């Protein structure tokens, strides 16, 4: 029996058409996806940065000296540092319960950091599927993410870092009779710690130094930043004594970080305090405080400057209530290197002038140091109460 070839051809065409229709219908509503492995390290879930940049075509550079890296995608960026439980994503601080680590030659970030990064970079649905973190290419508005996306919010003040300026081979300013700034700042930092504890402050208090020890400026910021984690912010208070070419200038003042000094005196004060860098070990070829680090510091400042100003005003006002022997010089802004890398509300207090013939005598007296201590402590406590109310 002869077959009608025209009929066979039509049947083939119909079959092909039905096949393609089935493919289209099957794919409608389905999502393509990219994913990375979730690795459990020491009982905590991490994502490999190396795998992230390969799968999602993210640009990455890493500084092995400072253990700091940057991830870029289009107009988005993330800045991280190993050992830190906080990162910067698109000019906002983000916290985790555990830190970025190096493991077996690679860098790993907490899985919640990775979820927030992918959510910000791609604006897609990020989900956890067993041991993988998945970004769905198509929108699925009815599905809730299986991985927690960290919301940008303030964390309560849970610790205080007291930084006694200078130390060791760095005496700071030296007054008549050989009195060194480093001696006064350490005595005051210890008094502030003791009074905070006496007043029942139920948060962690940590000194950057407890003895006559030299600590680099960037290391002071490291000590503070390693305390940051999800749910816990901090306050950084650096204590110093001022100096001037004129022996007629006296009084106390409080500073916050800014690229634009309040005035010429503020600029000179910062320059005086920053001179310590010449004593630091310049393993990095003198690039520790270069423009890139400065830009990153200013990114942070835009987020925490208001909190730092709140802390500075609180400290300065309470010092003014307790100190009547010398006039308050107000709150000012300047570029202090010790404040550049601090990722929390931070101030630098100049408690007086070691070059003033009367003030130097007072700065050595226990009862006057107690007045300064009370002013600083009351300022810190007032700030914490105000700040935590804003968080609630």
N, C-alpha and C positions, 0 to 999 in steps of 0.2 A: 504494500500500500504506500502510495506517495504522500509525503508530508508537505504541507504548505509552508515553505520557508519564510514567507512574509509573516505568518502567524507566530512562528518560533521567534523571529526577531522582535516582534511586538512584546511577546511574553518576557524576553530577556530584558527589554527596556523597562517594562513594568516592574520586574523583580529588582533591578538596579535602583529604580526610583524609590521603591518601597524600602530598600536597604538604607539608602541615604536619609530618607524620612525618619526611619527608626533611630539612626545615629543622632540626628538633630534633636528628635523628641527625647531621647535618652539623656542627651547632654544638657537639655534645657533645665535650669534650676540647679544643676550640679556645679560644684566648685573645683577649680584646680587649686593646688596648694603647694607651698614650699615649707620645708620643715628642717629642724636641727635636733640633734640628740640631746637628751637630758642626762647628765652624768652625775651620779651620786658620789661625792667626795667627803669623807669623814662624816657621813650621815646627813649631808646637806646637798641640795640639788643645784647644779651649776650648768651653764652653757659655755662651750668653748668659743672664744672670740675668733679664733682661726676659722672654725666652721661657719660662724655667723657671716664673716666677710666674704667667704667663698660662695655660700648659698644665696645671699641677698645682695651681692655686688656692692658691698659697703667699703668705702675707703678707710684706711687705718694707718696711723703712724704711732710709734712707741718709743719713748725715751728710756733706754735701759739704765741710765744713771739714776734718774729720779723715779723710775718705775711708774711712769705716768703715760697714758695714751689718749688718743683722740679718734673717734669714729665719725665719719661724714657720710651723708647721703642727701644729695640735692642741697636744700637750704637748712637741713637739720644737722645737729652735731651732738656728740656725747663726750664728756671728759671724765676719765676715771683714774684711780691710782690704786695700786695693789696695797692691801692692808686696810683700805678704807671701806666703810659700810655706807658710804654716800657717793653719789655721782652728780654731775651736772648734765641735764638734758635740755637743750634749747633755752639756756639761761635760767633754768629752775633747778633747785636742789631736790634730789630724790634720795630716799633712805631705804635701807634693807635691814634685816635682822642679823645678817652676817656679811663678811667683807669679800671684796675681789681678791683672788689669790693667783699665785703662779704654781702650776702643778705639772710635773713631767714635761717641762719645757714649753708649756702653753699657758695662756692666761685664761682664767675662767671667771665669769661674772654670775652672781646669783640669778636664779631663774626668773625671779620677779623683776629684776633689772632688765633682763632680756625681753620679757613680755612688755614692759613699759617702753623700751627702746623701739621695738617693732611696731607697737601701736602708734607711737609718735612719728616714726619715720615713714610708715606706709599707710596709716589711717585705715587699716583693715582689721577684720576679726581675728584675734589671736587666741588660740586654744591649746590646751594640753591634751594630748592623746597618748595615754600610757607613758612611754618613756621618750616622747617627742614633743617639741613645741612647734605648733603649726600656724602659719599665716594663710588664711583662706583668701584667694584672689578675688572672689565675688562676694558682694555684700550679703550677709545673712542677718538681717535686723532682728529676727525673732529668737536668735540664739544668744545666750549669755556666755561670755568668755569662761573657759575652764581654768585659765591661768589668771591669777590676780594681777590686774593692771594697777600699779601704784598711783594713787591720786596725789596731786600736788597739794600739800597742806603743811601747816606749821606743826612742829614737834614741841612738846613741853620742855622747859629747861630742867634738865636732869643732872647736870654737873657744872662745876665752876673750876676754871683753870686760873690759878694765880701765878703770874709770871714776874719773878724778881729780876729786874733788868740787870744786864751785864754779869760779871762773875769771872773768877779765875784770872786768866791773863788779861782780861778786859776790865779795868777798874771803873770805867765810866768817867763821869766828871770828877775832878779832884778839887777839893776846897782848901782853904787856908788851914795849915797844920797837918795836911796830908789826909784829911778825911775823904774816903772814897765813896762814890755813889753806890757801888755794889754792896757795901756794908749796910747802908741805910735801907736799900730796897729789899734785901733779904730779911732784915729785922721786921720790916713792915709786912711783908708777905706772910711771915710766920704768925705775926700778931693777928692779921686778918683771918687766917685759917683758924686760929684758936678761938677768936670771937664768934665766927660763923658757927662753929661747933657748939660753943657755949650757948648760943641763941637757939639751938635745936634745929638748925637747917638740915633737913633729912634728905640731902642729896650728896652726891660724891664731890669731894673737894680735892684737887690735885695741884701740887706745886711743880713748876717746870724744873726748879732746882731747890734743894734743901740744904746745900752747902756752898762753899766758895768754889764753884765749878764753872768752867767755860762751856757755854752751849750756843751753837750757831743759831741765828735768827730763824732759819727755815725749820730747824729741829724743834723749836718751841711751838711752831704751828703744827708740826707733826704730832707732838704730844697731845695737843688739843683735839685735832681732827680724828685721831684714832678712837676717841671716845664717842663719836657720833654714830648713831644707828637709828633704825626705825623706832619712832616714838620718843626719842631722846635727843634734844638739842642741848647746847651749852652756852656759857658766857665766858669770855676770855678777858682777863683784866691784867694788863701789864703795868707794873709800878716802876716809876723812874724819878730822878731828881734833876732839875734843870740847871743850866749854867748860862752866864752871859758875860760879855766883855765889860759891861757896866755893873758895878757893885751896888747900884741903887735900885735895880729891878728885883722885885720879890713877888711872892704869891703863888697860888696853885691853879692849875688848869687841867682840862680833860680833852683828849683828842679822839677823833675817829679817822679812819682811812679815807683819803680822797686824793685824786690826781691834781686837784686845784687847791693849794693851800689858802687858808683864810686870809693871811697877810704875809708880809716878809718875815716877821718874827716866827710865825708858824713854820715857814719853809726852813729857816735857820735851825729851829729846834729839831725838825726831822733830820736835817743834814747831820747835826751833831750826834743824834742817836744812831743814825745809819752808818757812821764811820767805823763801827765794829767790823764791817765786812772785810776790811783790810787785814784783820787778824784771822779770818776764817780760812779753812783749808780749801784752796781753789783747785780741786781736782777736776772741775768741769771747765777749766779755762776761763774762769771769771764770768760765766754765763748764767749764774744762779738767779740773778735778778734782771734778766734781759727783757726785751719788749714783749715777747710771747707770754712769759709768766705774768707780766704786768697787765696785759690785756685780759688774761684769765682772772686775775685778781679783781679787776674792775667789773667783770661779768658778775662775780659773786657779790661785789659791793652793791650793785644795783638791786639785788634781792635783799641783802641784809643791812643796808645802810640805815634804813628807818629804825630797825631794831637796835643797831649800834648807837644811833642818836638818842633813842629812848634810854639806853643804859648810861650814856655819857651825861645826859641832863640829870638823871637820877643821882648819879655819883657826885656830880658837881654841886647840885643843890644841897645835898646832905653834908658835903664837906663845908659848904658855906654856913650851914647852921651850927657846925661844931667849931670852926676855926674863926676866931675874931682877931687874932694877933696880926694876920696879914690878909690882904684883900684878894678876893677871888678874881681870876683873870678870864673866866668863862669857858665855854665849849668851843673848840676849834677843829679845823680839818687840815690834814697834812699827809704826805706820803711816807709813812713809817714802814720800813721793810718788814718789821716783826708782825705787822698786822696784815700784810699783803696776802699771805696764804691761809689765813684763818677763816674757816668756813662756817662761822657763827657770829652772833653779836660780839663785837670786840672793841675795847677802848684802851687807850694808853693814858695813864695819869702822871702828870708832873706835879709832885707833892710840894715843891718849893724850889728855891734857888740856892744851890750850895755856894754860890759866889757872893751872896748877900751877907754882910758881917753879922747881922742880928739873926737872920733866918737860919744860918748854919748852926748857930748855938741851939736854937729851938729844935732843929731836926735831930739833934743828938739826945734830947731829953725824953725820958720814958713817958712822962705825962703828956707831952705834946704828940709823941708818936701814938699814944693811946687815943688822942682826939682825932688824929688823921685816920686811925684804924676804924674808929666808930663811924666816921663820915663815910668811909669806903664801904663798910659792912652794911650800914643802913641804906646806902645807895643801891647795893647789889640786891638786898632783900626787897626793897621797894620795886626795883625793876622786875625781879622774878614774879612777884605778885601781879604786877601790871601785865606782864607778858603772858603769863599762864591764863589770865582771865580772857585775853584776846584769842587764845587757842581754844578754850572751852566753847 
